[in-house]
Amino acid sequence: MQIDQIIVRPSENVFIIQYSDSAGRSDNIVASSAGNANVAALVADAQQRLPSEQNNPAKDEIEQEIEELEYRLKMLKESIGLPVA
């Protein structure tokens, strides 16, 4: 058996272990994390490592950048004769 991924969902008090075996079969093990000090410590550590909201770019700025990139892509497609949707 090989563990492919471990997912912790603190809001649901569960953790999920996704695994596969040598025959190529995949499955999940779902277990409760309620009252589990190890899972609580893992979640607390992960939350401390997340960037603060101040370090994240504003949604409006990201949307503006996406619009500019989409416009540039449209112009590039037109310049080489590709159809533009």
PyMOL Python script that loads the backbone (N, CA, C, O; Angstrom):
from pymol import cmd

cmd.read_pdbstr("""\
ATOM      1  N   MET A   1       0.846  -1.176   0.000  1.00  0.00           N
ATOM      2  CA  MET A   1       0.000   0.000   0.000  1.00  0.00           C
ATOM      3  C   MET A   1       0.890   1.237   0.000  1.00  0.00           C
ATOM      4  O   MET A   1       1.935   1.269   0.650  1.00  0.00           O
ATOM      5  N   GLN A   2       0.457   2.253  -0.739  1.00  0.00           N
ATOM      6  CA  GLN A   2       1.171   3.523  -0.783  1.00  0.00           C
ATOM      7  C   GLN A   2       0.184   4.630  -0.448  1.00  0.00           C
ATOM      8  O   GLN A   2      -0.903   4.690  -1.023  1.00  0.00           O
ATOM      9  N   ILE A   3       0.553   5.495   0.467  1.00  0.00           N
ATOM     10  CA  ILE A   3      -0.292   6.637   0.795  1.00  0.00           C
ATOM     11  C   ILE A   3      -0.035   7.712  -0.246  1.00  0.00           C
ATOM     12  O   ILE A   3       1.098   8.151  -0.440  1.00  0.00           O
ATOM     13  N   ASP A   4      -1.104   8.129  -0.913  1.00  0.00           N
ATOM     14  CA  ASP A   4      -0.992   9.137  -1.959  1.00  0.00           C
ATOM     15  C   ASP A   4      -1.211  10.546  -1.418  1.00  0.00           C
ATOM     16  O   ASP A   4      -0.547  11.495  -1.837  1.00  0.00           O
ATOM     17  N   GLN A   5      -2.153  10.669  -0.481  1.00  0.00           N
ATOM     18  CA  GLN A   5      -2.485  12.009   0.008  1.00  0.00           C
ATOM     19  C   GLN A   5      -3.192  11.888   1.351  1.00  0.00           C
ATOM     20  O   GLN A   5      -3.951  10.949   1.588  1.00  0.00           O
ATOM     21  N   ILE A   6      -2.930  12.857   2.224  1.00  0.00           N
ATOM     22  CA  ILE A   6      -3.651  12.963   3.488  1.00  0.00           C
ATOM     23  C   ILE A   6      -4.332  14.320   3.494  1.00  0.00           C
ATOM     24  O   ILE A   6      -3.686  15.355   3.330  1.00  0.00           O
ATOM     25  N   ILE A   7      -5.631  14.302   3.682  1.00  0.00           N
ATOM     26  CA  ILE A   7      -6.421  15.531   3.684  1.00  0.00           C
ATOM     27  C   ILE A   7      -7.001  15.714   5.076  1.00  0.00           C
ATOM     28  O   ILE A   7      -7.619  14.800   5.623  1.00  0.00           O
ATOM     29  N   VAL A   8      -6.804  16.892   5.648  1.00  0.00           N
ATOM     30  CA  VAL A   8      -7.364  17.203   6.957  1.00  0.00           C
ATOM     31  C   VAL A   8      -8.448  18.250   6.759  1.00  0.00           C
ATOM     32  O   VAL A   8      -8.203  19.309   6.181  1.00  0.00           O
ATOM     33  N   ARG A   9      -9.636  17.950   7.239  1.00  0.00           N
ATOM     34  CA  ARG A   9     -10.756  18.887   7.161  1.00  0.00           C
ATOM     35  C   ARG A   9     -11.203  19.236   8.574  1.00  0.00           C
ATOM     36  O   ARG A   9     -12.097  18.594   9.126  1.00  0.00           O
ATOM     37  N   PRO A  10     -10.575  20.264   9.163  1.00  0.00           N
ATOM     38  CA  PRO A  10     -10.885  20.605  10.548  1.00  0.00           C
ATOM     39  C   PRO A  10     -12.338  21.004  10.758  1.00  0.00           C
ATOM     40  O   PRO A  10     -12.907  20.715  11.811  1.00  0.00           O
ATOM     41  N   SER A  11     -12.942  21.656   9.788  1.00  0.00           N
ATOM     42  CA  SER A  11     -14.328  22.094   9.956  1.00  0.00           C
ATOM     43  C   SER A  11     -15.290  20.919  10.053  1.00  0.00           C
ATOM     44  O   SER A  11     -16.378  21.046  10.615  1.00  0.00           O
ATOM     45  N   GLU A  12     -14.884  19.766   9.499  1.00  0.00           N
ATOM     46  CA  GLU A  12     -15.724  18.569   9.530  1.00  0.00           C
ATOM     47  C   GLU A  12     -15.220  17.545  10.554  1.00  0.00           C
ATOM     48  O   GLU A  12     -15.813  16.478  10.716  1.00  0.00           O
ATOM     49  N   ASN A  13     -14.123  17.878  11.242  1.00  0.00           N
ATOM     50  CA  ASN A  13     -13.505  16.969  12.209  1.00  0.00           C
ATOM     51  C   ASN A  13     -13.183  15.611  11.615  1.00  0.00           C
ATOM     52  O   ASN A  13     -13.434  14.583  12.243  1.00  0.00           O
ATOM     53  N   VAL A  14     -12.625  15.597  10.401  1.00  0.00           N
ATOM     54  CA  VAL A  14     -12.218  14.344   9.774  1.00  0.00           C
ATOM     55  C   VAL A  14     -10.853  14.512   9.126  1.00  0.00           C
ATOM     56  O   VAL A  14     -10.432  15.621   8.798  1.00  0.00           O
ATOM     57  N   PHE A  15     -10.171  13.386   8.950  1.00  0.00           N
ATOM     58  CA  PHE A  15      -9.019  13.356   8.077  1.00  0.00           C
ATOM     59  C   PHE A  15      -9.184  12.164   7.153  1.00  0.00           C
ATOM     60  O   PHE A  15      -9.739  11.131   7.530  1.00  0.00           O
ATOM     61  N   ILE A  16      -8.691  12.332   5.937  1.00  0.00           N
ATOM     62  CA  ILE A  16      -8.880  11.346   4.883  1.00  0.00           C
ATOM     63  C   ILE A  16      -7.507  10.919   4.392  1.00  0.00           C
ATOM     64  O   ILE A  16      -6.656  11.755   4.088  1.00  0.00           O
ATOM     65  N   ILE A  17      -7.300   9.624   4.317  1.00  0.00           N
ATOM     66  CA  ILE A  17      -6.061   9.077   3.775  1.00  0.00           C
ATOM     67  C   ILE A  17      -6.402   8.406   2.453  1.00  0.00           C
ATOM     68  O   ILE A  17      -7.151   7.431   2.413  1.00  0.00           O
ATOM     69  N   GLN A  18      -5.846   8.938   1.376  1.00  0.00           N
ATOM     70  CA  GLN A  18      -6.050   8.342   0.057  1.00  0.00           C
ATOM     71  C   GLN A  18      -4.851   7.457  -0.231  1.00  0.00           C
ATOM     72  O   GLN A  18      -3.705   7.888  -0.107  1.00  0.00           O
ATOM     73  N   TYR A  19      -5.123   6.216  -0.617  1.00  0.00           N
ATOM     74  CA  TYR A  19      -4.029   5.283  -0.846  1.00  0.00           C
ATOM     75  C   TYR A  19      -4.276   4.451  -2.094  1.00  0.00           C
ATOM     76  O   TYR A  19      -5.390   4.384  -2.614  1.00  0.00           O
ATOM     77  N   SER A  20      -3.206   3.819  -2.560  1.00  0.00           N
ATOM     78  CA  SER A  20      -3.309   2.888  -3.683  1.00  0.00           C
ATOM     79  C   SER A  20      -2.472   1.662  -3.344  1.00  0.00           C
ATOM     80  O   SER A  20      -1.536   1.725  -2.546  1.00  0.00           O
ATOM     81  N   ASP A  21      -2.837   0.536  -3.977  1.00  0.00           N
ATOM     82  CA  ASP A  21      -2.084  -0.691  -3.722  1.00  0.00           C
ATOM     83  C   ASP A  21      -1.323  -1.104  -4.973  1.00  0.00           C
ATOM     84  O   ASP A  21      -1.408  -0.448  -6.011  1.00  0.00           O
ATOM     85  N   SER A  22      -0.583  -2.191  -4.863  1.00  0.00           N
ATOM     86  CA  SER A  22       0.270  -2.620  -5.974  1.00  0.00           C
ATOM     87  C   SER A  22      -0.530  -3.076  -7.189  1.00  0.00           C
ATOM     88  O   SER A  22       0.023  -3.177  -8.284  1.00  0.00           O
ATOM     89  N   ALA A  23      -1.817  -3.353  -7.018  1.00  0.00           N
ATOM     90  CA  ALA A  23      -2.670  -3.743  -8.144  1.00  0.00           C
ATOM     91  C   ALA A  23      -3.293  -2.534  -8.832  1.00  0.00           C
ATOM     92  O   ALA A  23      -4.053  -2.683  -9.789  1.00  0.00           O
ATOM     93  N   GLY A  24      -2.972  -1.341  -8.347  1.00  0.00           N
ATOM     94  CA  GLY A  24      -3.487  -0.124  -8.965  1.00  0.00           C
ATOM     95  C   GLY A  24      -4.835   0.324  -8.434  1.00  0.00           C
ATOM     96  O   GLY A  24      -5.418   1.275  -8.953  1.00  0.00           O
ATOM     97  N   ARG A  25      -5.335  -0.340  -7.417  1.00  0.00           N
ATOM     98  CA  ARG A  25      -6.617   0.062  -6.828  1.00  0.00           C
ATOM     99  C   ARG A  25      -6.397   1.224  -5.879  1.00  0.00           C
ATOM    100  O   ARG A  25      -5.385   1.285  -5.182  1.00  0.00           O
ATOM    101  N   SER A  26      -7.341   2.138  -5.856  1.00  0.00           N
ATOM    102  CA  SER A  26      -7.273   3.294  -4.957  1.00  0.00           C
ATOM    103  C   SER A  26      -8.499   3.302  -4.058  1.00  0.00           C
ATOM    104  O   SER A  26      -9.576   2.849  -4.445  1.00  0.00           O
ATOM    105  N   ASP A  27      -8.317   3.819  -2.865  1.00  0.00           N
ATOM    106  CA  ASP A  27      -9.440   3.929  -1.937  1.00  0.00           C
ATOM    107  C   ASP A  27      -9.099   4.985  -0.893  1.00  0.00           C
ATOM    108  O   ASP A  27      -7.996   5.532  -0.884  1.00  0.00           O
ATOM    109  N   ASN A  28     -10.045   5.259  -0.029  1.00  0.00           N
ATOM    110  CA  ASN A  28      -9.887   6.255   1.027  1.00  0.00           C
ATOM    111  C   ASN A  28     -10.173   5.625   2.376  1.00  0.00           C
ATOM    112  O   ASN A  28     -10.994   4.715   2.493  1.00  0.00           O
ATOM    113  N   ILE A  29      -9.497   6.114   3.376  1.00  0.00           N
ATOM    114  CA  ILE A  29      -9.827   5.815   4.766  1.00  0.00           C
ATOM    115  C   ILE A  29     -10.233   7.152   5.375  1.00  0.00           C
ATOM    116  O   ILE A  29      -9.468   8.116   5.332  1.00  0.00           O
ATOM    117  N   VAL A  30     -11.422   7.208   5.934  1.00  0.00           N
ATOM    118  CA  VAL A  30     -11.912   8.432   6.564  1.00  0.00           C
ATOM    119  C   VAL A  30     -12.019   8.168   8.063  1.00  0.00           C
ATOM    120  O   VAL A  30     -12.643   7.196   8.488  1.00  0.00           O
ATOM    121  N   ALA A  31     -11.406   9.039   8.857  1.00  0.00           N
ATOM    122  CA  ALA A  31     -11.426   8.866  10.305  1.00  0.00           C
ATOM    123  C   ALA A  31     -11.752  10.193  10.983  1.00  0.00           C
ATOM    124  O   ALA A  31     -11.487  11.266  10.442  1.00  0.00           O
ATOM    125  N   SER A  32     -12.320  10.100  12.151  1.00  0.00           N
ATOM    126  CA  SER A  32     -12.654  11.291  12.921  1.00  0.00           C
ATOM    127  C   SER A  32     -11.390  11.884  13.525  1.00  0.00           C
ATOM    128  O   SER A  32     -10.512  11.161  13.995  1.00  0.00           O
ATOM    129  N   SER A  33     -11.311  13.204  13.505  1.00  0.00           N
ATOM    130  CA  SER A  33     -10.179  13.876  14.139  1.00  0.00           C
ATOM    131  C   SER A  33     -10.621  14.623  15.385  1.00  0.00           C
ATOM    132  O   SER A  33      -9.830  15.347  15.991  1.00  0.00           O
ATOM    133  N   ALA A  34     -11.874  14.454  15.771  1.00  0.00           N
ATOM    134  CA  ALA A  34     -12.400  15.148  16.956  1.00  0.00           C
ATOM    135  C   ALA A  34     -11.605  14.705  18.187  1.00  0.00           C
ATOM    136  O   ALA A  34     -11.471  13.512  18.459  1.00  0.00           O
ATOM    137  N   GLY A  35     -11.088  15.674  18.913  1.00  0.00           N
ATOM    138  CA  GLY A  35     -10.347  15.388  20.128  1.00  0.00           C
ATOM    139  C   GLY A  35      -8.947  14.834  19.910  1.00  0.00           C
ATOM    140  O   GLY A  35      -8.286  14.461  20.879  1.00  0.00           O
ATOM    141  N   ASN A  36      -8.476  14.769  18.671  1.00  0.00           N
ATOM    142  CA  ASN A  36      -7.148  14.239  18.377  1.00  0.00           C
ATOM    143  C   ASN A  36      -6.134  15.376  18.483  1.00  0.00           C
ATOM    144  O   ASN A  36      -6.115  16.278  17.646  1.00  0.00           O
ATOM    145  N   ALA A  37      -5.299  15.327  19.506  1.00  0.00           N
ATOM    146  CA  ALA A  37      -4.336  16.403  19.757  1.00  0.00           C
ATOM    147  C   ALA A  37      -3.310  16.522  18.630  1.00  0.00           C
ATOM    148  O   ALA A  37      -2.858  17.625  18.325  1.00  0.00           O
ATOM    149  N   ASN A  38      -2.938  15.404  18.011  1.00  0.00           N
ATOM    150  CA  ASN A  38      -1.956  15.451  16.926  1.00  0.00           C
ATOM    151  C   ASN A  38      -2.510  16.186  15.715  1.00  0.00           C
ATOM    152  O   ASN A  38      -1.807  16.992  15.105  1.00  0.00           O
ATOM    153  N   VAL A  39      -3.754  15.918  15.362  1.00  0.00           N
ATOM    154  CA  VAL A  39      -4.374  16.604  14.227  1.00  0.00           C
ATOM    155  C   VAL A  39      -4.556  18.083  14.556  1.00  0.00           C
ATOM    156  O   VAL A  39      -4.329  18.938  13.700  1.00  0.00           O
ATOM    157  N   ALA A  40      -4.962  18.390  15.780  1.00  0.00           N
ATOM    158  CA  ALA A  40      -5.133  19.784  16.186  1.00  0.00           C
ATOM    159  C   ALA A  40      -3.806  20.540  16.100  1.00  0.00           C
ATOM    160  O   ALA A  40      -3.776  21.692  15.667  1.00  0.00           O
ATOM    161  N   ALA A  41      -2.719  19.902  16.507  1.00  0.00           N
ATOM    162  CA  ALA A  41      -1.403  20.538  16.424  1.00  0.00           C
ATOM    163  C   ALA A  41      -0.988  20.750  14.976  1.00  0.00           C
ATOM    164  O   ALA A  41      -0.414  21.786  14.640  1.00  0.00           O
ATOM    165  N   LEU A  42      -1.273  19.778  14.116  1.00  0.00           N
ATOM    166  CA  LEU A  42      -0.956  19.904  12.693  1.00  0.00           C
ATOM    167  C   LEU A  42      -1.718  21.068  12.063  1.00  0.00           C
ATOM    168  O   LEU A  42      -1.147  21.855  11.307  1.00  0.00           O
ATOM    169  N   VAL A  43      -3.011  21.173  12.378  1.00  0.00           N
ATOM    170  CA  VAL A  43      -3.837  22.257  11.829  1.00  0.00           C
ATOM    171  C   VAL A  43      -3.342  23.606  12.341  1.00  0.00           C
ATOM    172  O   VAL A  43      -3.249  24.563  11.572  1.00  0.00           O
ATOM    173  N   ALA A  44      -3.026  23.690  13.625  1.00  0.00           N
ATOM    174  CA  ALA A  44      -2.528  24.949  14.195  1.00  0.00           C
ATOM    175  C   ALA A  44      -1.217  25.365  13.536  1.00  0.00           C
ATOM    176  O   ALA A  44      -1.023  26.542  13.234  1.00  0.00           O
ATOM    177  N   ASP A  45      -0.326  24.420  13.314  1.00  0.00           N
ATOM    178  CA  ASP A  45       0.953  24.716  12.663  1.00  0.00           C
ATOM    179  C   ASP A  45       0.725  25.199  11.232  1.00  0.00           C
ATOM    180  O   ASP A  45       1.353  26.162  10.792  1.00  0.00           O
ATOM    181  N   ALA A  46      -0.168  24.536  10.514  1.00  0.00           N
ATOM    182  CA  ALA A  46      -0.449  24.929   9.133  1.00  0.00           C
ATOM    183  C   ALA A  46      -1.043  26.334   9.078  1.00  0.00           C
ATOM    184  O   ALA A  46      -0.686  27.125   8.205  1.00  0.00           O
ATOM    185  N   GLN A  47      -1.946  26.647  10.004  1.00  0.00           N
ATOM    186  CA  GLN A  47      -2.573  27.970  10.003  1.00  0.00           C
ATOM    187  C   GLN A  47      -1.560  29.067  10.300  1.00  0.00           C
ATOM    188  O   GLN A  47      -1.679  30.174   9.776  1.00  0.00           O
ATOM    189  N   GLN A  48      -0.573  28.778  11.127  1.00  0.00           N
ATOM    190  CA  GLN A  48       0.466  29.768  11.430  1.00  0.00           C
ATOM    191  C   GLN A  48       1.348  30.040  10.220  1.00  0.00           C
ATOM    192  O   GLN A  48       1.919  31.124  10.102  1.00  0.00           O
ATOM    193  N   ARG A  49       1.465  29.074   9.325  1.00  0.00           N
ATOM    194  CA  ARG A  49       2.322  29.226   8.152  1.00  0.00           C
ATOM    195  C   ARG A  49       1.632  29.911   6.985  1.00  0.00           C
ATOM    196  O   ARG A  49       2.293  30.321   6.030  1.00  0.00           O
ATOM    197  N   LEU A  50       0.307  30.042   7.047  1.00  0.00           N
ATOM    198  CA  LEU A  50      -0.415  30.710   5.968  1.00  0.00           C
ATOM    199  C   LEU A  50      -0.104  32.198   5.973  1.00  0.00           C
ATOM    200  O   LEU A  50       0.045  32.793   7.040  1.00  0.00           O
ATOM    201  N   PRO A  51      -0.004  32.807   4.798  1.00  0.00           N
ATOM    202  CA  PRO A  51       0.235  34.252   4.776  1.00  0.00           C
ATOM    203  C   PRO A  51      -0.987  34.998   5.293  1.00  0.00           C
ATOM    204  O   PRO A  51      -2.122  34.549   5.139  1.00  0.00           O
ATOM    205  N   SER A  52      -0.731  36.133   5.903  1.00  0.00           N
ATOM    206  CA  SER A  52      -1.846  36.940   6.391  1.00  0.00           C
ATOM    207  C   SER A  52      -2.590  37.539   5.209  1.00  0.00           C
ATOM    208  O   SER A  52      -2.066  37.598   4.098  1.00  0.00           O
ATOM    209  N   GLU A  53      -3.793  37.973   5.453  1.00  0.00           N
ATOM    210  CA  GLU A  53      -4.600  38.567   4.390  1.00  0.00           C
ATOM    211  C   GLU A  53      -3.927  39.811   3.813  1.00  0.00           C
ATOM    212  O   GLU A  53      -4.148  40.154   2.651  1.00  0.00           O
ATOM    213  N   GLN A  54      -3.112  40.483   4.612  1.00  0.00           N
ATOM    214  CA  GLN A  54      -2.418  41.678   4.135  1.00  0.00           C
ATOM    215  C   GLN A  54      -1.416  41.325   3.044  1.00  0.00           C
ATOM    216  O   GLN A  54      -1.120  42.156   2.185  1.00  0.00           O
ATOM    217  N   ASN A  55      -0.888  40.103   3.068  1.00  0.00           N
ATOM    218  CA  ASN A  55       0.105  39.695   2.087  1.00  0.00           C
ATOM    219  C   ASN A  55      -0.508  39.178   0.794  1.00  0.00           C
ATOM    220  O   ASN A  55       0.207  38.935  -0.178  1.00  0.00           O
ATOM    221  N   ASN A  56      -1.809  39.010   0.775  1.00  0.00           N
ATOM    222  CA  ASN A  56      -2.481  38.515  -0.423  1.00  0.00           C
ATOM    223  C   ASN A  56      -2.932  39.685  -1.275  1.00  0.00           C
ATOM    224  O   ASN A  56      -3.457  40.663  -0.743  1.00  0.00           O
ATOM    225  N   PRO A  57      -2.741  39.611  -2.589  1.00  0.00           N
ATOM    226  CA  PRO A  57      -3.201  40.701  -3.445  1.00  0.00           C
ATOM    227  C   PRO A  57      -4.724  40.805  -3.413  1.00  0.00           C
ATOM    228  O   PRO A  57      -5.428  39.815  -3.214  1.00  0.00           O
ATOM    229  N   ALA A  58      -5.201  42.000  -3.608  1.00  0.00           N
ATOM    230  CA  ALA A  58      -6.640  42.233  -3.592  1.00  0.00           C
ATOM    231  C   ALA A  58      -7.300  41.538  -4.779  1.00  0.00           C
ATOM    232  O   ALA A  58      -6.719  41.424  -5.859  1.00  0.00           O
ATOM    233  N   LYS A  59      -8.513  41.082  -4.555  1.00  0.00           N
ATOM    234  CA  LYS A  59      -9.264  40.389  -5.604  1.00  0.00           C
ATOM    235  C   LYS A  59      -9.432  41.276  -6.832  1.00  0.00           C
ATOM    236  O   LYS A  59      -9.305  40.804  -7.962  1.00  0.00           O
ATOM    237  N   ASP A  60      -9.716  42.551  -6.619  1.00  0.00           N
ATOM    238  CA  ASP A  60      -9.905  43.474  -7.740  1.00  0.00           C
ATOM    239  C   ASP A  60      -8.647  43.566  -8.607  1.00  0.00           C
ATOM    240  O   ASP A  60      -8.733  43.617  -9.834  1.00  0.00           O
ATOM    241  N   GLU A  61      -7.484  43.587  -7.960  1.00  0.00           N
ATOM    242  CA  GLU A  61      -6.234  43.658  -8.712  1.00  0.00           C
ATOM    243  C   GLU A  61      -6.022  42.397  -9.545  1.00  0.00           C
ATOM    244  O   GLU A  61      -5.571  42.469 -10.688  1.00  0.00           O
ATOM    245  N   ILE A  62      -6.345  41.261  -8.974  1.00  0.00           N
ATOM    246  CA  ILE A  62      -6.190  39.998  -9.703  1.00  0.00           C
ATOM    247  C   ILE A  62      -7.141  39.956 -10.891  1.00  0.00           C
ATOM    248  O   ILE A  62      -6.752  39.547 -11.985  1.00  0.00           O
ATOM    249  N   GLU A  63      -8.384  40.376 -10.680  1.00  0.00           N
ATOM    250  CA  GLU A  63      -9.351  40.389 -11.783  1.00  0.00           C
ATOM    251  C   GLU A  63      -8.898  41.320 -12.898  1.00  0.00           C
ATOM    252  O   GLU A  63      -9.067  41.005 -14.076  1.00  0.00           O
ATOM    253  N   GLN A  64      -8.324  42.461 -12.537  1.00  0.00           N
ATOM    254  CA  GLN A  64      -7.817  43.401 -13.536  1.00  0.00           C
ATOM    255  C   GLN A  64      -6.675  42.770 -14.322  1.00  0.00           C
ATOM    256  O   GLN A  64      -6.621  42.898 -15.546  1.00  0.00           O
ATOM    257  N   GLU A  65      -5.770  42.096 -13.638  1.00  0.00           N
ATOM    258  CA  GLU A  65      -4.658  41.429 -14.319  1.00  0.00           C
ATOM    259  C   GLU A  65      -5.166  40.356 -15.276  1.00  0.00           C
ATOM    260  O   GLU A  65      -4.644  40.213 -16.382  1.00  0.00           O
ATOM    261  N   ILE A  66      -6.174  39.606 -14.860  1.00  0.00           N
ATOM    262  CA  ILE A  66      -6.749  38.568 -15.724  1.00  0.00           C
ATOM    263  C   ILE A  66      -7.346  39.191 -16.975  1.00  0.00           C
ATOM    264  O   ILE A  66      -7.144  38.683 -18.078  1.00  0.00           O
ATOM    265  N   GLU A  67      -8.079  40.285 -16.814  1.00  0.00           N
ATOM    266  CA  GLU A  67      -8.666  40.964 -17.968  1.00  0.00           C
ATOM    267  C   GLU A  67      -7.579  41.439 -18.935  1.00  0.00           C
ATOM    268  O   GLU A  67      -7.720  41.299 -20.150  1.00  0.00           O
ATOM    269  N   GLU A  68      -6.495  42.001 -18.392  1.00  0.00           N
ATOM    270  CA  GLU A  68      -5.403  42.466 -19.244  1.00  0.00           C
ATOM    271  C   GLU A  68      -4.735  41.307 -19.978  1.00  0.00           C
ATOM    272  O   GLU A  68      -4.398  41.431 -21.156  1.00  0.00           O
ATOM    273  N   LEU A  69      -4.542  40.190 -19.294  1.00  0.00           N
ATOM    274  CA  LEU A  69      -3.939  39.023 -19.935  1.00  0.00           C
ATOM    275  C   LEU A  69      -4.854  38.447 -21.011  1.00  0.00           C
ATOM    276  O   LEU A  69      -4.386  38.036 -22.072  1.00  0.00           O
ATOM    277  N   GLU A  70      -6.155  38.416 -20.740  1.00  0.00           N
ATOM    278  CA  GLU A  70      -7.094  37.920 -21.741  1.00  0.00           C
ATOM    279  C   GLU A  70      -7.086  38.813 -22.978  1.00  0.00           C
ATOM    280  O   GLU A  70      -7.171  38.316 -24.101  1.00  0.00           O
ATOM    281  N   TYR A  71      -6.985  40.132 -22.779  1.00  0.00           N
ATOM    282  CA  TYR A  71      -6.930  41.059 -23.903  1.00  0.00           C
ATOM    283  C   TYR A  71      -5.652  40.832 -24.712  1.00  0.00           C
ATOM    284  O   TYR A  71      -5.691  40.790 -25.941  1.00  0.00           O
ATOM    285  N   ARG A  72      -4.514  40.685 -24.016  1.00  0.00           N
ATOM    286  CA  ARG A  72      -3.243  40.441 -24.710  1.00  0.00           C
ATOM    287  C   ARG A  72      -3.283  39.138 -25.494  1.00  0.00           C
ATOM    288  O   ARG A  72      -2.772  39.065 -26.612  1.00  0.00           O
ATOM    289  N   LEU A  73      -3.890  38.110 -24.910  1.00  0.00           N
ATOM    290  CA  LEU A  73      -4.014  36.829 -25.600  1.00  0.00           C
ATOM    291  C   LEU A  73      -4.872  36.974 -26.850  1.00  0.00           C
ATOM    292  O   LEU A  73      -4.552  36.408 -27.895  1.00  0.00           O
ATOM    293  N   LYS A  74      -5.953  37.727 -26.744  1.00  0.00           N
ATOM    294  CA  LYS A  74      -6.822  37.960 -27.901  1.00  0.00           C
ATOM    295  C   LYS A  74      -6.040  38.665 -29.011  1.00  0.00           C
ATOM    296  O   LYS A  74      -6.136  38.290 -30.180  1.00  0.00           O
ATOM    297  N   MET A  75      -5.274  39.677 -28.644  1.00  0.00           N
ATOM    298  CA  MET A  75      -4.492  40.419 -29.631  1.00  0.00           C
ATOM    299  C   MET A  75      -3.432  39.509 -30.297  1.00  0.00           C
ATOM    300  O   MET A  75      -3.223  39.572 -31.508  1.00  0.00           O
ATOM    301  N   LEU A  76      -2.788  38.689 -29.503  1.00  0.00           N
ATOM    302  CA  LEU A  76      -1.785  37.768 -30.054  1.00  0.00           C
ATOM    303  C   LEU A  76      -2.418  36.777 -31.014  1.00  0.00           C
ATOM    304  O   LEU A  76      -1.862  36.501 -32.077  1.00  0.00           O
ATOM    305  N   LYS A  77      -3.567  36.245 -30.654  1.00  0.00           N
ATOM    306  CA  LYS A  77      -4.260  35.299 -31.551  1.00  0.00           C
ATOM    307  C   LYS A  77      -4.627  35.985 -32.873  1.00  0.00           C
ATOM    308  O   LYS A  77      -4.445  35.423 -33.953  1.00  0.00           O
ATOM    309  N   GLU A  78      -5.143  37.201 -32.762  1.00  0.00           N
ATOM    310  CA  GLU A  78      -5.516  37.933 -33.976  1.00  0.00           C
ATOM    311  C   GLU A  78      -4.289  38.214 -34.845  1.00  0.00           C
ATOM    312  O   GLU A  78      -4.373  38.188 -36.073  1.00  0.00           O
ATOM    313  N   SER A  79      -3.151  38.484 -34.201  1.00  0.00           N
ATOM    314  CA  SER A  79      -1.948  38.818 -34.963  1.00  0.00           C
ATOM    315  C   SER A  79      -1.417  37.653 -35.791  1.00  0.00           C
ATOM    316  O   SER A  79      -0.740  37.858 -36.798  1.00  0.00           O
ATOM    317  N   ILE A  80      -1.729  36.422 -35.362  1.00  0.00           N
ATOM    318  CA  ILE A  80      -1.263  35.262 -36.131  1.00  0.00           C
ATOM    319  C   ILE A  80      -2.402  34.584 -36.895  1.00  0.00           C
ATOM    320  O   ILE A  80      -2.229  33.504 -37.460  1.00  0.00           O
ATOM    321  N   GLY A  81      -3.566  35.232 -36.903  1.00  0.00           N
ATOM    322  CA  GLY A  81      -4.667  34.742 -37.723  1.00  0.00           C
ATOM    323  C   GLY A  81      -5.501  33.632 -37.106  1.00  0.00           C
ATOM    324  O   GLY A  81      -6.239  32.948 -37.816  1.00  0.00           O
ATOM    325  N   LEU A  82      -5.398  33.444 -35.813  1.00  0.00           N
ATOM    326  CA  LEU A  82      -6.234  32.430 -35.154  1.00  0.00           C
ATOM    327  C   LEU A  82      -7.622  33.009 -34.886  1.00  0.00           C
ATOM    328  O   LEU A  82      -7.759  34.208 -34.639  1.00  0.00           O
ATOM    329  N   PRO A  83      -8.642  32.169 -34.934  1.00  0.00           N
ATOM    330  CA  PRO A  83      -9.982  32.663 -34.610  1.00  0.00           C
ATOM    331  C   PRO A  83     -10.064  33.060 -33.141  1.00  0.00           C
ATOM    332  O   PRO A  83      -9.502  32.395 -32.271  1.00  0.00           O
ATOM    333  N   VAL A  84     -10.765  34.142 -32.885  1.00  0.00           N
ATOM    334  CA  VAL A  84     -10.934  34.639 -31.520  1.00  0.00           C
ATOM    335  C   VAL A  84     -12.385  34.432 -31.129  1.00  0.00           C
ATOM    336  O   VAL A  84     -13.302  34.859 -31.831  1.00  0.00           O
ATOM    337  N   ALA A  85     -12.578  33.770 -29.999  1.00  0.00           N
ATOM    338  CA  ALA A  85     -13.946  33.476 -29.547  1.00  0.00           C
ATOM    339  C   ALA A  85     -14.583  34.682 -28.906  1.00  0.00           C
ATOM    340  O   ALA A  85     -15.732  34.614 -28.469  1.00  0.00           O
TER     341      ALA A  85
END
""", "prot")
cmd.dss("prot")
cmd.show_as("cartoon", "prot")
cmd.util.cbc("prot")
cmd.orient("prot")
